Amino acid sequence: MTFKDWLYDVYLKGNGEMLSDATVSKYINGVNTISKEMIKMKIIDKPLENMELYELDKSIENILKNLIFQEKDNQGNRMYSNSLKRFRCYKFFNTDLIQKGEKEENIISRDKNLTVTEKEALIKSRRGQGYFRNELLKKYNNKCIITGISIPEVLVASHIKPWIICDNDARVNRSNGLLLSATYDKLFDSGLITFKADGQIKLSKMINQDNRKRLNLSERKIYDIKYTEEMESFLKYHNDIIFVK
């Protein structure tokens, strides 16, 4: 499925209507424009549309830090950053996550600066296992933040800032994690939901009113995410870079 097809078929307004032709063109042109300009500036080394998800995550972070991009984005009323977020969401839902995981783990396996034990710990953290998962289970009393479900087999130790972007300390840091049941983990990883520091949930416009009811989600709801100051930078990253408004 192309980005264009995805925007027409998947991205619905809150009232269930599809995006207009003009809006779809705006997002596509936004991604293409930024891709060409960032290649010219040597911020990225190949077109965004040719990147895999783990490459895209790294590239978007670098693009959003670029001062020239920031000025252009401000002048364009955030159209360019919004286009990038939607493109990242499209890539997420059209990526083989098993292959993605294997490639990310290969990065650690090839790191000659890490011991075998360190490599095992980092790979387990990527899978939401080992020390990272155990710390989140303790922090959240073995319960999903949103549903309260306490069945360990359906609980996912989810990274707030994607594992691939983090340094090795952040990859195993429980302040960079939330404990969510599988459906809500997928919503969070894809950028369709996020949380403010006070625990208030934010919902993407991609989740229409019918699905908000089915998911029992409302932006008025506040959840106990057990916020600490150390979580601030991770939540800011998720809100600013991954969350699709």
C-alpha positions in Angstrom: 0.0 0.0 0.0 1.4 3.4 -0.9 1.4 6.4 1.4 -1.3 8.0 -0.8 -3.6 4.9 -0.6 -3.1 4.7 3.1 -4.1 8.3 3.7 -7.3 7.8 1.7 -8.1 4.4 3.2 -7.0 4.6 6.8 -6.7 8.2 7.9 -10.2 9.3 8.8 -11.4 12.5 10.4 -13.0 12.3 13.8 -16.4 12.2 12.2 -15.5 9.2 10.0 -15.0 11.2 6.8 -12.0 10.5 4.6 -9.4 13.2 4.0 -9.9 15.5 1.0 -7.7 15.3 -2.1 -6.1 18.6 -1.2 -5.1 17.4 2.3 -3.7 14.1 0.9 -1.6 16.0 -1.6 -0.4 18.4 1.1 1.0 15.5 3.2 2.6 13.7 0.2 4.2 16.9 -1.1 5.3 17.8 2.4 7.2 14.5 2.8 8.7 14.8 -0.7 9.8 18.3 -0.2 11.5 17.7 3.1 13.1 14.5 1.7 14.8 16.4 -1.2 15.9 19.3 0.9 17.4 17.2 3.7 19.3 15.1 1.2 20.7 18.3 -0.4 21.7 19.4 3.1 23.2 16.0 3.8 21.0 15.5 6.9 19.8 12.2 5.4 21.5 10.1 2.7 18.5 8.7 0.9 14.9 9.5 0.2 12.5 9.1 3.2 10.3 6.8 1.2 13.1 4.4 0.7 13.9 4.0 4.4 12.9 1.2 6.7 11.2 2.1 9.9 14.3 2.0 12.1 16.1 4.3 9.6 13.2 6.6 9.5 13.0 7.0 13.3 16.6 8.1 13.3 16.2 10.4 10.4 13.1 12.2 11.7 14.8 13.0 15.0 17.7 14.6 13.1 15.4 16.5 10.7 13.3 17.9 13.5 16.4 19.2 15.2 17.6 21.0 12.1 17.2 24.8 12.5 16.4 25.4 8.8 13.7 22.8 8.9 12.2 24.3 12.1 12.0 27.7 10.5 10.3 26.2 7.4 7.9 24.2 9.6 7.0 27.2 11.6 6.2 29.2 8.5 4.2 26.3 7.2 2.1 26.1 10.4 3.6 22.7 11.3 2.5 21.1 8.0 5.9 19.5 7.4 6.4 18.0 10.8 2.8 16.7 10.7 3.5 15.2 7.3 6.5 13.4 8.7 4.6 12.0 11.6 1.8 10.7 9.4 4.4 9.1 7.1 6.1 7.5 10.1 2.7 6.1 11.2 2.2 4.7 7.7 5.6 3.0 7.7 4.8 1.5 11.2 1.6 -0.2 10.0 3.3 -1.3 6.8 6.5 -2.8 8.2 7.2 -6.4 9.0 7.9 -5.9 12.7 9.7 -9.2 13.0 12.2 -8.3 10.4 12.5 -4.9 12.0 13.3 -6.5 15.3 15.9 -8.7 13.8 17.7 -5.8 12.2 17.7 -3.8 15.4 19.1 -6.7 17.3 21.8 -7.2 14.8 23.0 -3.7 15.6 23.6 -4.8 19.1 25.1 -8.2 18.2 27.7 -6.5 16.0 28.7 -3.9 18.7 32.3 -4.9 19.7 32.2 -2.5 22.7 29.6 -4.6 24.5 30.1 -7.8 26.5 27.9 -10.9 25.8 25.9 -10.2 29.0 25.3 -6.6 28.0 24.2 -7.6 24.5 21.7 -10.1 25.9 20.3 -7.5 28.3 19.8 -5.0 25.6 18.2 -7.4 23.2 15.8 -8.6 25.9 14.9 -5.0 26.6 14.0 -4.5 22.9 11.7 -7.5 23.2 10.2 -6.1 26.4 11.8 -8.9 28.4 14.3 -9.4 31.1 15.3 -6.6 33.5 13.3 -3.9 31.6 10.1 -5.8 31.7 10.5 -6.9 35.3 11.1 -3.3 36.4 7.9 -2.2 34.6 5.9 -5.0 36.1 7.0 -3.9 39.6 6.5 -0.2 38.9 2.9 -0.7 37.6 1.9 -3.5 40.0 1.5 -6.0 37.1 -1.4 -4.0 35.6 -2.0 -2.3 32.3 -2.0 1.4 32.8 -5.2 1.9 30.8 -7.3 -1.2 31.4 -6.0 -2.5 34.7 -5.7 -6.0 33.2 -3.3 -8.1 35.2 -2.7 -11.0 32.9 1.1 -11.1 32.4 0.8 -12.9 29.1 -1.0 -9.9 27.4 1.0 -7.1 29.0 3.7 -5.4 27.0 6.7 -3.5 28.3 6.6 -0.6 25.8 9.4 1.9 25.3 8.3 5.5 25.3 11.2 6.7 23.1 11.8 4.0 20.5 14.5 1.5 21.4 16.4 2.1 18.2 16.8 5.8 19.0 18.0 5.4 22.6 21.4 5.0 24.0 22.1 1.8 25.8 21.2 3.2 29.3 17.8 4.5 28.1 17.1 1.1 26.5 16.9 -0.6 29.9 15.7 2.4 31.9 12.2 1.9 33.4 11.5 5.6 33.2 11.5 5.0 29.4 8.7 2.5 29.7 5.0 2.0 30.1 3.1 -1.2 30.8 0.2 -1.7 28.4 -2.0 -4.5 27.2 -1.3 -5.4 23.6 -3.9 -3.3 21.8 -2.9 -0.1 23.6 0.8 -0.9 23.2 0.2 -0.9 19.4 -1.7 2.3 19.6 1.1 3.9 21.6 4.0 2.6 19.4 2.3 3.8 16.2 1.6 7.3 17.6 -2.1 7.1 17.8 -2.1 7.8 21.6 0.3 9.4 24.0 0.3 10.8 27.5 0.9 14.1 29.2 3.1 14.3 32.3 -0.1 14.4 34.5 -1.2 11.1 32.9 -3.9 12.6 30.7 -4.2 10.7 27.5 -4.1 12.3 24.1 -5.9 10.7 21.1 -5.0 11.1 17.5 -7.7 12.2 15.1 -7.1 8.9 13.3 -9.1 7.3 16.1 -12.7 8.3 15.1 -15.5 8.6 17.6 -16.9 5.1 17.1 -13.5 3.5 17.8 -12.9 5.8 20.8 -16.1 4.3 22.3 -15.0 0.8 21.5 -11.6 1.3 23.1 -13.2 3.1 26.0 -10.9 6.1 25.5 -11.5 9.7 26.1 -9.1 12.7 26.2 -10.7 13.7 29.5 -9.3 10.5 31.2 -6.2 10.6 33.4 -4.2 7.5 34.1 -1.6 6.8 36.8 1.6 6.6 34.6 3.6 7.0 37.8 5.3 10.1 36.4 8.8 11.0 37.5 11.1 13.8 36.3 13.3 11.3 34.6 10.3 10.4 32.3 10.0 14.0 31.1 12.4 13.8 28.1 11.0 10.5 27.0 7.4 11.7 27.1 8.4 14.9 25.3 10.0 12.9 22.5 6.9 10.8 22.1 4.5 13.8 22.1 6.6 16.0 19.8 7.9 13.4 17.3 5.8 10.3 17.3 2.2 11.3 18.3 0.0 11.9 15.3 -2.4 14.8 16.0 
